[in-house]
């Protein structure tokens, strides 16, 4: 009997040992966009068509500064440069110029309407509009420091069927000093206006008078160095459908595709294709996708802060191939 008790104790110990986990359960992986909450916020798009060569374009820069000071991140501000270094080999800039045509610069669009040089009232009113989609986006620099990974999260606010919606991210440059960087990169702002003193060579352009006055307070003071801001510079060229947890290399359960300036069809990650039900959310751990934007190597001496505008477009149904702005968000990288 003593032997049976002893054997029973041994087998019991072995059974208990086999049930041990060897430590605490690993925490579930966190998808990069899990911290994002998408509400129904509407952010209108304000596009300024401009250029460093344009003698009246400081007026547009002043307006953009005022919009930024008053409306801040409740609008998506993009300065699309034409005819200067920023537009060189810039496919996004070229497509924007075609999609939002102007007869002169500076010129503004609010969403899909040409408003000339008076965007403020239209932009403020557009923040109260109703839209079918809302979104947020997280942006991370990859481990090698060579590209930005954008994690959009899109929420359907209104059921839509058979329309084509595209989503894309665009890299914007901010705080680029208006001066000559050499090697043909002269970004001094040409101006015939007394409020701006055009630079010469490496001596930068400056504001010669207070400007962008809001409620009696100038947002730009005399003597301030002129900078180019919200400059459309490039678009995401690669999309990955699936979850890349630690690298930029696609795996067996991910799909990598090349993107044009208007981005990826949202229907490519929607199980129902181009049919969207109100309340659905894309860009979660269950419907993951990311965009990759190459981090630029800027000319010697040029510094810039980066931000990323992530935008939802709707293909116009008139056969033109043009796109209407739906909603967007700007994410500041540094």
C-alpha distance (Angstrom), angle and dihedral (degrees) to the residues before:
residue distance angle dihedral
X1 . . .
X2 3.78 . .
X3 3.82 89.0 .
X4 3.81 91.5 52.4
X5 3.81 90.9 50.6
X6 3.79 90.8 49.2
X7 3.81 93.0 49.4
X8 3.79 90.2 47.4
X9 3.79 89.9 53.6
X10 3.80 91.6 50.1
X11 3.80 93.8 50.0
X12 3.80 89.7 45.5
X13 3.80 90.6 53.7
X14 3.79 90.8 48.8
X15 3.82 91.3 49.8
X16 3.79 92.1 50.4
X17 3.78 91.2 47.6
X18 3.81 91.9 52.9
X19 3.82 91.5 55.8
X20 3.80 96.0 55.9
X21 3.82 116.0 110.1
X22 3.79 96.3 -147.9
X23 3.81 92.5 -123.2
X24 3.79 141.1 -23.0
X25 3.80 120.2 -32.7
X26 3.83 112.3 -95.0
X27 3.77 114.5 -104.0
X28 3.82 113.7 -107.6
X29 3.79 114.1 -100.1
X30 3.78 114.7 -98.5
X31 3.78 117.4 -129.7
X32 3.84 108.7 -133.7
X33 3.80 93.2 -120.9
X34 3.81 96.0 48.4
X35 3.80 91.4 101.5
X36 3.81 92.2 59.0
X37 3.79 120.1 99.4
X38 3.79 115.7 -165.0
X39 3.78 114.8 -151.1
X40 3.78 127.1 174.6
X41 3.79 94.8 -89.1
X42 3.80 116.3 149.2
X43 3.79 120.0 -147.4
X44 3.81 115.3 -174.3
X45 3.78 120.6 -144.5
X46 3.80 119.1 -119.2
X47 3.80 113.6 -168.8
X48 3.77 119.7 -170.3
X49 3.79 115.3 -164.4
X50 3.78 105.8 -152.2
X51 3.79 146.1 141.5
X52 3.80 139.7 -156.6
X53 3.83 88.1 -123.2
X54 3.83 93.7 57.2
X55 3.81 113.4 103.7
X56 3.82 94.3 -156.9
X57 3.80 97.6 41.8
X58 3.82 94.6 96.7
X59 3.81 83.2 75.6
X60 3.80 87.8 61.4
X61 3.81 92.5 47.1
X62 3.80 89.2 52.2
X63 3.81 91.1 51.8
X64 3.80 91.2 49.1
X65 3.81 90.1 51.6
X66 3.80 90.2 52.1
X67 3.81 92.5 48.5
X68 3.78 90.3 49.6
X69 3.80 91.4 47.8
X70 3.80 94.7 48.9
X71 3.82 104.5 31.5
X72 3.82 101.0 22.9
X73 3.79 115.3 173.1
X74 3.81 92.2 -5.3
X75 3.81 86.8 87.1
X76 3.80 133.4 47.2
X77 3.81 107.2 -126.6
X78 3.81 118.9 -164.2
X79 3.80 126.8 173.2
X80 3.79 109.2 -156.8
X81 3.80 108.9 -160.9
X82 3.79 119.2 -154.0
X83 3.79 127.0 -169.7
X84 3.80 98.0 12.1
X85 3.80 138.4 87.1
X86 3.83 94.0 -80.8
X87 3.81 91.0 63.5
X88 3.82 95.8 50.1
X89 3.82 110.9 119.6
X90 3.81 87.9 -11.8
X91 3.80 106.7 142.5
X92 3.80 92.3 -179.6
X93 3.81 91.7 54.5
X94 3.78 91.1 49.6
X95 3.81 93.0 50.7
X96 3.80 92.3 46.4
X97 3.78 89.2 51.6
X98 3.82 90.2 53.6
X99 3.81 94.8 43.0
X100 3.82 94.8 45.9
X101 3.83 103.3 34.8
X102 3.80 121.3 -170.2
X103 3.78 135.2 -173.2
X104 3.80 93.9 -143.8
X105 3.78 145.0 -3.1
X106 2.94 141.9 -71.7
X107 3.79 91.3 40.6
X108 3.78 134.5 152.8
X109 3.77 138.3 -147.1
X110 3.79 122.3 -166.9
X111 3.78 106.0 -157.1
X112 3.80 102.1 -46.1
X113 3.81 100.5 -21.7
X114 3.79 127.0 94.8
X115 3.82 105.1 -130.1
X116 3.79 98.2 174.2
X117 3.80 109.6 -143.2
X118 3.81 97.9 -25.1
X119 3.81 109.5 80.0
X120 3.82 101.3 141.0
X121 3.81 101.4 85.9
X122 3.80 94.0 40.7
X123 3.82 92.2 48.1
X124 3.79 93.2 50.7
X125 3.80 91.7 47.9
X126 3.81 92.0 48.0
X127 3.81 91.5 60.4
X128 3.82 86.5 71.3
X129 3.82 96.0 52.0
X130 3.80 125.0 112.9
X131 3.80 119.0 -117.8
X132 3.78 136.9 -177.2
X133 3.82 97.5 -129.4
X134 3.78 137.6 35.7
X135 3.79 128.6 -173.0
X136 3.78 149.5 178.2
X137 3.80 129.0 -163.9
X138 3.79 138.6 -155.1
X139 3.81 120.0 -152.7
X140 3.80 127.5 -159.4
X141 3.80 133.3 179.3
X142 3.80 110.6 -126.3
X143 3.81 122.0 -115.4
X144 3.81 92.4 -99.6
X145 3.81 91.8 50.9
X146 3.81 91.1 -127.3
X147 3.80 103.8 109.5
X148 3.78 143.8 20.0
X149 3.79 120.9 -120.7
X150 3.79 114.7 -150.3
X151 3.80 121.2 -157.7
X152 3.82 108.3 -165.0
X153 3.79 121.6 -167.6
X154 3.79 114.8 -160.9
X155 3.80 127.7 -168.8
X156 3.79 124.3 -163.9
X157 3.80 110.3 -133.9
X158 3.80 99.0 175.5
X159 3.80 128.8 30.6
X160 3.80 110.8 -106.5
X161 3.80 130.9 -179.0
X162 3.79 132.8 -168.5
X163 3.81 96.3 0.2
X164 3.79 120.0 121.7
X165 3.79 114.7 -127.4
X166 3.78 122.2 -173.5
X167 3.79 128.3 -163.4
X168 3.80 124.0 -159.0
X169 3.80 140.9 161.0
X170 3.81 125.9 -137.2
X171 3.79 129.1 -162.1
X172 3.81 114.1 -130.4
X173 3.81 126.5 -164.2
X174 3.80 119.9 -142.4
X175 3.79 133.9 -173.3
X176 3.82 96.7 19.9
X177 3.81 106.1 163.6
X178 3.81 111.9 -125.1
X179 3.80 102.2 -122.5
X180 3.79 142.6 107.6
X181 3.81 111.8 -79.5
X182 3.79 94.7 -177.2
X183 3.80 129.5 -119.9
X184 3.78 90.8 76.4
X185 3.81 95.9 -54.0
X186 3.81 101.1 123.0
X187 3.79 110.4 161.5
X188 3.79 98.3 166.2
X189 3.78 106.0 137.4
X190 3.78 111.2 -115.9
X191 3.81 110.8 -139.4
X192 3.77 140.1 169.4
X193 3.80 90.6 -173.9
X194 3.82 121.6 105.8
X195 3.80 90.4 -134.9
X196 3.82 91.5 69.8
X197 3.79 131.9 51.7
X198 3.81 110.5 -154.7
X199 3.78 113.2 -134.1
X200 3.75 127.7 -126.7
X201 3.77 121.9 -135.7
X202 3.79 110.8 -43.4
X203 3.83 91.0 -9.6
X204 3.80 101.9 99.7
X205 3.76 129.6 -130.0
X206 3.82 113.1 -99.2
X207 3.78 138.8 -166.3
X208 3.82 106.5 -106.5
X209 3.81 94.5 -167.8
X210 3.78 138.4 30.3
X211 3.79 109.7 -85.8
X212 3.81 144.3 176.3
X213 3.79 93.1 43.5
X214 3.82 113.6 -167.0
X215 3.81 119.2 -177.8
X216 3.79 89.3 -15.3
X217 3.82 94.1 -52.1
X218 3.82 120.0 109.4
X219 3.78 113.6 -133.8
X220 3.82 87.4 -163.4
X221 3.79 118.7 45.8
X222 3.79 127.7 -155.9
X223 3.80 112.3 -87.5
X224 3.80 94.5 27.7
X225 3.80 114.6 140.1
X226 3.79 112.2 -107.8
X227 3.81 112.8 -117.7
X228 3.78 134.7 -173.7
X229 3.81 110.3 -126.5
X230 3.82 139.4 -177.1
X231 3.82 87.6 16.7
X232 3.80 114.6 175.4
X233 3.81 102.4 -128.5
X234 3.81 110.7 159.3
X235 3.79 144.2 -22.1
X236 3.79 134.3 -125.5
X237 3.79 107.5 -83.1
X238 3.81 99.0 -171.7
X239 3.79 134.3 46.8
X240 3.79 126.0 -168.5
X241 3.79 118.2 -158.6
X242 3.79 105.9 -157.2
X243 3.78 134.7 37.3
X244 3.80 120.8 -58.5
X245 3.79 102.9 -170.2
X246 3.79 102.3 -179.1
X247 3.80 113.4 -0.7
X248 3.78 144.5 34.7
X249 3.81 93.2 -117.7
X250 3.80 116.9 106.2
X251 3.81 116.4 -121.5
X252 3.79 133.2 -157.0
X253 3.80 92.2 -83.5
X254 3.81 95.8 48.4
X255 3.78 133.9 72.8
X256 3.80 122.8 -147.2
X257 3.79 119.8 -157.8
X258 3.80 136.4 176.5
X259 3.81 117.8 -114.3
X260 3.77 133.0 -147.5
X261 3.82 123.8 -150.3
X262 3.82 93.3 -79.1
X263 3.78 93.7 52.1
X264 3.79 132.6 -146.4
X265 3.77 130.5 -17.5
X266 3.79 105.8 -110.4
X267 3.79 86.5 -145.3
X268 3.81 88.9 70.4
X269 3.81 89.9 74.9
X270 3.80 96.4 34.0
X271 3.83 113.3 94.8
X272 3.82 87.3 -145.8
X273 3.79 94.3 50.3
X274 3.79 112.6 -140.7
X275 3.81 94.1 -2.9
X276 3.80 112.8 99.3
X277 3.80 127.5 -170.4
X278 3.80 121.9 -151.9
X279 3.80 110.6 -102.4
X280 3.81 96.9 28.9
X281 3.81 116.1 131.0
X282 3.81 126.7 -157.2
X283 3.79 127.5 -166.6
X284 3.79 97.2 51.7
X285 3.81 129.2 121.8
X286 3.83 85.9 -87.0
X287 3.82 95.9 50.2
X288 3.82 102.1 24.6
X289 3.78 124.8 176.3
X290 3.78 134.5 155.3
X291 3.79 138.1 -169.2
X292 3.79 125.7 -141.9
X293 3.82 123.6 -148.7
X294 3.78 119.6 -174.4
X295 3.80 112.1 -122.0
X296 3.81 106.7 -122.5
X297 3.77 126.9 -121.6
X298 3.79 101.9 -136.0
X299 3.81 125.9 -151.4
X300 3.80 116.7 -85.8
X301 3.79 110.7 -76.1
X302 3.79 95.4 15.7
X303 3.79 117.8 121.1
X304 3.78 128.0 -176.3
X305 3.76 142.1 172.3
X306 3.78 114.8 -131.8
X307 3.77 131.9 -135.2
X308 3.79 130.9 169.7
X309 3.80 125.5 -138.4
X310 3.81 112.1 -156.4
X311 3.79 112.5 -165.0
X312 3.80 139.8 -175.8
X313 3.81 114.2 -144.3
X314 3.79 130.7 -170.8
X315 3.79 119.9 -146.1
X316 3.78 109.1 -124.0
X317 3.78 112.5 -117.5
X318 3.80 94.4 -141.3
X319 3.80 93.7 89.5
X320 3.81 93.1 -112.0
X321 3.80 94.3 117.2
X322 3.80 89.3 -130.4
X323 3.79 125.4 131.4
X324 3.78 136.0 -131.7
X325 3.78 121.9 -144.9
X326 3.81 114.7 -117.0
X327 3.81 107.7 171.5
X328 3.78 141.5 -37.5
X329 3.77 149.3 174.3
X330 3.81 136.0 -141.7
X331 3.80 118.3 -138.2
X332 3.82 117.2 -163.7
X333 3.79 111.8 -139.1
X334 3.81 100.0 -170.4
